[in-house]
Amino acid sequence: MAGSFHSFVLFAEMRTGSNFLESNLNALAGVTSHGEVFNPHFIGRKDQLELFGISIDEREANPKRMLRRLRSETVGLSGFRFFHDHDPRVLDLVMDDPGCAKIILTRNPLESYVSWKIAGATGQWKLTDAKGLKSAKARFDADEFQRHLATLQGFQLQLLNRLQTTGQTAFYLDYEDLSSVEVLNGLAAFLGVEGRLKAVDDTLKKQNPEPIEAKLENPEALAVALQRIDLFALSRPPNFEPRRPAAIPNVVATRDAPILFFPVRSAPDTGICNWLAGHGGLVDEFGQKSLRQWMRDHPGHRSFTVIRHPLLRAHVAFRERIVSGQLADHRRILIRAYKAELPEPGQPFPDAASERAAFLIFLRYAQLATAGQTGQRVNPSWATQTAIVQGFATFRPLDLVIREDRLGEGLGFLAAEIGLPASPVPADDAAAQALAAIHDDRLETAAAEAYARDYTGFGFGCWRP
C-alpha cells in the first residue's frame, strides 16, 4: 500500500514516546503531524484551542470537518496522534479509510505506567535539555496499574480487530525502536514518502532511563503485585466460536404490552410465549425494519431473554434435534464419525445407560463445535448462550437476562416494570425429569468443558435434579 496514503494516524498512549516519534516524522520532508488533534481538552498541543480556523467547540460539533481541513490544508502527507480516550467518532472515520495509514506505537506497560507517575509528580512531560531534568520516584499502586494495563490491552485488541475486519495492516513500533534510524526510515517507506532521515532527531531527550526498581519508592510492592496480575492474559480462554447474528425472525412481542422476548434455542420458550399471549396477543416473524417500527410504536418497551442451565439445555437439544432425527446431517455425523449409538429417529433409548453414553458423545461434539474444530456450522440449539446473547446485543442490548430457575421472579419484575399484573409461568418439569433419569458426574464434567463460557459468564454451578 506504500505510496497510496493520503494521510496517517499515529496510535499511541501517554509516555510511549509518541512526542519523540512525531518529531522524527516531522523531520521527514513531505510529512507533517499536527499532534493530538482530537484530544478532548485541546487541539494539537496543550492550551491550543483552535487549528485551521476551527475552534474546539466546532471540532466537537463536527470532527469530520477538522479531519478534512487537516488533509486539505497540509502540504504533503498529514497526520495526527490518537490515544484511547480521544474522540471515538474519529476512530471510526480513520479505521474505515484504507487511504489513512495506521502507525501503532507501543511500550512495555509497566514502563509507561511508571513514567506517567513520575511525569505527574514532576510536571515534566517533555525534556529538551538534560540539565533541566526533574527527578522523582513513583509509588506503585497495584490496582491502578491493573486498570492501566486493562485499558491498554483493550484498546490494542480493538485496533487489531478493526484492522482484521477491514483487511488493513499497520506499521508497528515499540518504544525501543525509536532509536533506530533504519526503523524510522522503514516507516517512511511504508508511508510512501521520498524523504529519509540521516539521523534520529535528538531534540527530545529520554527521561528517567534508570531500571524500574530504581524509579519506585516501594519496589517491594511491584514483586507482590506481579504475582497476581495476568500480564499476558493467560487466564482468558481462547474463543473460536463464530459470532452469531441477532436472530431477529425469532423475536416475539406482545401486540399491546411493550414487551420483547428474544428466545434462546433449547431454552424455555413455549410457557413464556403463552405468558406473553396473555398480555394482548403475540406478534412475530419480524425483520429488522418491522421490529424497529414495533419499538417506535411501543415507547417504554422492555426486552428480555431466558437462559437455561447448560447441561439441561444441551440435553434438550440432544433429544429435540438429534434423537428426534430433526437434524439428520448432524445425526449421521454423530453416528459415523463419533460412533454414537442412537435409536431410530423419534424412538426412545432402550435404557438410561445407553442414552447417557450417547449424550456424553454429543457433549463432546458440542465442545468441539463451539471451539471451531468441526466442519459443520454451530447450530443455535447448542451454541453457547454467551454467543447467542452477544448476538442479540448486535441489534440492541437486552434489558433483562432471566435464569430459568428464577423465571417466575424475573417475569414478575418485568411485569411490574411496565405496570402489568404478575401471572404464573409453568415450569418445564418434563425436561428436568428426562435429564434426572440419566444424570451423573460425568455429564456434569462434560457439560462444564463444553460450555465453560456459559458456566463462567453466567455463574452456573452443578445442575441439581
Secondary structure, DSSP 8 states (H G I E B T S, - for coil): -TT--SEEEEE--TTSSHHHHHHHHHTSTTEEE-SBTT-TT-SBSTT--EETTEEHHHHHH-HHHHHHHHHHTSSSEEEEEE-TTS-HHHHHHHHT-TTEEEEEEE--HHHHHHHHHHHHHH-----S-GGG-----B---HHHHHHHHHHHHHHHHHHHHHHHHHT---EEEEGGGGG-HHHHHHHHHHHT-S---SS---SS-----S-HHHHBS-HHHHHHHHHH--TT-TTS-----------GGG-EEESSS-EEE---TTSS-HHHHHHHHTTT-EE----HHHHHHHHHHSTT-EEEEEE--HHHHHHHHIIIIIITSSSHHHHHHHHHTS-----STT---SSHHHHHHHHHHHHHHHHHHHTT-SSS---TTTS-HHHHHHHHHHH---SEEEEGGGHHHHHHHHHHHTT---------HHHHHHHHTT--HHHHHHHHHHTHHHHHHHT------
